[in-house]
Every structure is written in structure tokens, then in C-alpha cells.
Amino acid sequence: MYLVEFGDVIELMRMEYAEIPELELTFWQVQRLWNLSVEQCDRALGALTASGFLAQTHAGAYVRRAA
């Protein structure tokens, strides 16, 4: 696994969720899709949720928050 800057991870996730608005992924799917450590995944999802870009469903999946 290679090291990726945190800002690059956030930008990549934003681009994918913007490109596929109906994307709905669990924590583990996000981790696997972007090849992140548990810590990186937690930080990235936390940042995107706190900024209002993502929301978490009752089932635990992360989805793009409606504009």
C-alpha cells in the first residue's frame, strides 16, 4: 500500500460521490474501495460528514447529502 495525502483522499472521495450521486457505501466498502487504513477511512468519512458533504443513513451507509 502506498501513502496518499489526506487532502488527496478527501478530494478523490468527493469526486467519486459527485460523479455517482446515488453512491451508498458502508465504512468497510469505503475502506476497501479507496484502499485506506481504518484510521484514514474514519478521518476522511468524519471530515466529509462534518462538512455536510456526506450523511450517514440509518443503516450506516454514507451517501452524498442533497444540496
N, C-alpha and C positions, 0 to 999 in steps of 0.2 A: 504494500500500500504506500502511495506517495503522499507527501504532505501538501495540503491545499490551504491557502489562506482563508481565514474565517469569512472575510468580505466576499471572496470568490464563491464560497459555498452559498452564502445568502443570495448573491446575485444569480447564481445558477438555479437555485430553488425558485426564486421569483420569476425568472424567465420561463421555467417549465410550467409553473402554475398559471402564468399569464397565457402561455401558448395553449394550454389544455385547461380551460376554466372549470370543467367538471371533474378534474382530478381529485380523488379522495383516497388518501393513503394513511395507513397506521404508522405509528412510530417506527416499527420494525421494517415496514416496507420502505419508508424514507431512508432509514439507515442503510438498507441493502441497495436501494436504487442508486444512491449517491456515494456508496462505499465509505460511510462515515463511522467513526468510533461512537460509542454510546454517548460520551461526553459532547462530542461535536454535534451530534444529532439533537441532543437535549438543548444545547445552547442555541442552535440555529432555529429549531422549532419555537423555543421560548422567545427569541428575538422577533421572529415573524408574527407570532401570536400577540406579543406585547405591542407591536407597532400597528396592529389592526389589519395586517395583510392576510393572515390566516386566522381561521377559527377552528375550534375542535368540536366535533359532533358529539352527541350523547353516547354514540358507540365508540368514541375515542379516535376517530379518523380526523385527519387535518384536511381542511378544504379552504379554498380561496373565499375570503369574506366578500360579499356583494358590495359593489361600490355605492 
